[in-house]
Amino acid sequence: MIRVVVVDDEALVRSGFKLILGAADDIEVVAATAGAEAVDSVRRERPDVVLLDIRMPDVDGLTVLREVRALPKPPVVAMLTTFDADEYVLTALRSGAAGFLLKDTEPDQLAQLVRTLAAGGVVMSPKASRAVWQSHPGAAAADDAEAARVGRLTEREREVLVLVAEGLSNTEIGARVHLSAGTVKDHVSAILTKLRVGSRVQAALLAQRAGLLDGRRRSGSGR
């Protein structure tokens, strides 16, 4: 079973997520709590995945994220947001979040996203990803060393990296560029090695900082 903790200041959101995820045979919501009790709940329940509201009135979601990530053997954390272009999303990703999703995610997609997170994948809603990059066009340009690492990528690897930054899975990337999911996985592994990063999220952030997504916005490509 995939153990999940849902953290949100609204009881209706917590109960909705618990009901939707509880319908899956392989997922158990072990706690649904407001922000003030979040870290204690994670310590007590030891979940695999935490779905964490990024904006809460009683405690800052980014603070909860950092405290959870500092725990021994921390769970995977994905941020919940209502806004396509939430200004805190980039900070959350740089602080260790494994992705983010909108609270209005379709119910039939939610369980699969949790499975992706539990398996070590990244969840970045394509719609929200584009909005985040577009709303932060000048965010922390990459330094010369980072830009040089991006320059070592092949044309195909840069193409795959941009699609990773858009939040696409290996299967979705394969369909877009006409490659098998296994071949895409190999490309992603090579990309992480060349960029000297440990996750798809970090690779996506570096792609954005290096300006790889600027051309996509100008050309109107992307999903």
Summary of the structure (lengths in Angstrom):
residues: 223
radius of gyration: 17.3
end to end distance: 32.6
largest distance: 48.9
contacts: 718
relative contact order: 0.11
helix: 54%
strand: 13%
